[in-house]
Each structure stands twice: as C-alpha cells, then as structure tokens.
C-alpha cells in the first residue's frame, strides 16, 4: 500500500474519531443559548466536512495508485 493511501486512511480515521468525540461530548452537554447551539452546530458541521474531504482524498489516493 502506498504512503499516500496510508496517510489518507490515517487522516480519515482521525477525522472520524474527532467527530465521534464531539458528538459524545455534545450528548452530555446541557442546552445552551441560541448562539452557543449555533456555534456547536457549525463546529460539528466543520468536522463532518473534514470527514467528507478525507473520504474524497482517500478515494483520490486509491485512484491515483491504481
């Protein structure tokens, strides 16, 4: 397996772990103000976007290797 695929897989695993950790923390939080909730949602969306980007990067790495 190429280093770029290994790197992309590691980045994806890390991004998924970050998202899961955030969602677990969020489940334990009390409701906040509207502004706090909006910040939390923006943060979670940015983590989801990072996972999606890592998935695309991994697919691109696999495509380029094959």
BELSUL-V725596 format. One line per field, one symbol per residue. burial: b if it has 16 or more other C-alpha atoms within 10 Angstrom, else e. Layout:
BEGIN
burial=???
END
This chain:
BEGIN
burial=eeebbeebbebbeebbebbeeeeeeeeeeeeeeeeeeeebeeebeebbebbeebbebbeebbeeee
END
